[in-house]
Amino acid sequence: MGRKVGDIAIDLLGILRRSPAKYHAIPDIAAKVESRTRIVNDALRGLVVWGYRFEFDSSSRVRFVSAPDSIFPHEIDHHLKTKFIGRNIISYFSLPSTNTLAFNLATEGAPEGTIVIAEKQTEGRGRLGRGWFSPPKLGLWTSIILRPTLPPSELPSLSIVTASALAEALHASLKLDAEIKWPNDCLIDGLKVAGILTELSAELDKANFVVVGVGINVNQSARDFPPHLRGKATSLKLETGSQVNRLETLAAFLLAFEKMYVEFKKSGLRPLLPAIKKRSCLLGKNVRLKQGNKTIIAKAVDISPDGALLVKRRGEVLRVTAGEVTVI
Ligand code: BTN
């Protein structure tokens, strides 16, 4: 009888969700969750405050109606189909950057697959020292802690693996034709819908851990983007024409990611290359490559098994391992 209301609320949700069409008598639920009717009523009220909706019949029996699109750990867990990715969830309303917290937690020993997620980031970080626009509740701002036992030189490829998993997931769950822009972007119709920031802690020949940070624009309307991103960024809502469930999107992405990551750890990038190339928006195109102060124009021709972009310029094939690429 001494259980916490929060734990009872989670059990109660489980019972109601298992048969959403059925009305349940509160005393029956109380018996199932080993608590008292009054505590179950308190738990229900708490769930309503969190955004859950229930319906009562004339005999005060209750049934589940809907869950909020909020990144509560138990709500993420409810949608997850993975084995180890996302099985430890650190969720905040606001963080400076999920990558920064994930990096600190990984340093302290957080297990592989841990995800850090926030409703908003106040200092979201992008590649090349840029910021990442992370408004509250409109996107998915998350970081995954990984502990692959692969040489550090292979690990930057995790960015393209992640972009590919996300593109596959967006296609499978929302029928969107998402494309991968080497090395780490996900685009729809040429506009950026997601970005990936992979950060590595390594010694010379051994990686300690990797943090893969993923920012997905989900439910922004055009006016939600600041002026400097208009015409460059898009959201899943803008592309599908309707509000997108963030939890379903996160679960679809983490499942696709887990499959590709397991394969990557076993056999490297090679077996994943066909899927990556199929969705790559650069191959066969003339591109502008910016590396530091240097800019070159070339044709993107392939992605090599070590993750480099191969470009052709004046008959010569060059390997590109870093930098910014734009289609001309
Ligand atoms: C880029 O395209 O420049 C990469 C953007 C990566 C943004 C994500 S949002 C979650 C995680 N936390 C951060 O601070 N950055 C990454």
Boltz pocket constraint, residues with backbone or C-beta under 6 A from the ligand:
constraints:
  - pocket:
      binder: B
      contacts: [[A, 96], [A, 97], [A, 98], [A, 99], [A, 100], [A, 121], [A, 123], [A, 124], [A, 125], [A, 126], [A, 127], [A, 128], [A, 130], [A, 131], [A, 132], [A, 134], [A, 140], [A, 141], [A, 142], [A, 143], [A, 184], [A, 185], [A, 194], [A, 195], [A, 196], [A, 197], [A, 213], [A, 214], [A, 215], [A, 216]]
      max_distance: 6.0
